[in-house]
């Protein structure tokens, strides 16, 4: 038995990146910007909205003997911190065993003529411009909240962003990504 392998497989992970997290950000973004003394170019600051993980086989191939390509479970992309992801130790592997219990090493797979596996991970970013942040400021103020505080986030029950002296990758600057 043989398998005809061609093309790529794309897995888009939004997992725990709940839309409420973006709302939590917007509810206190003006506070964060003021605390960091950021007064312009807001669109250069991005919110990580999701991940795209692509596995591409580098060439089409007629594979002998019968073989199986295994992808790691989604849980292996998750970090031990909420709403964070990591590159899994073994995102994909070939096996001659239909259960996948006996993994082939990269070298063994190449010696058998299996296509190489190329892995790509991309982060999907969401940005907002000054008009959005100014609109939020006016809206929050109109509702009786200090737009440069975290009061609205507290009122809505969202987790609070905490600033520290150490840059956090949660606040990635668009030009550095």
C-alpha angles and dihedrals in degrees: 000000000000137000126223106219122192139155131353144304121223125200117188113201121201092145110144093003091112116189087237088071090064089049089050088054094048091049091062106020093108089054091052094047092048092047090051092043092240109156105162146016092052091163088068089069114078137199115216102238100172149330132249118202119190129190113195127185107222096222142008113259144176101227124210129210108037108274141177132218113213126198122202117250118263090249090071090065092059121095123217087255120078117260093009129114136198138194106266119240092238112014095173139000142172124242136178087208115085090217092054091228092128109055121200115228117238088254093051091049091050091048089054090051097249117157116262116252117233116197125202128178122191129184118222110219131201121203135177128201131230093272091063094048092045090049090050090049092053092044094050091046090049089055090054099259129125100247091210094056132073091242095111091051090050091047091051093045097244124149113261123241111235121208122212137177089257117077111246121213087226085077098053117175111228095231092055097053 
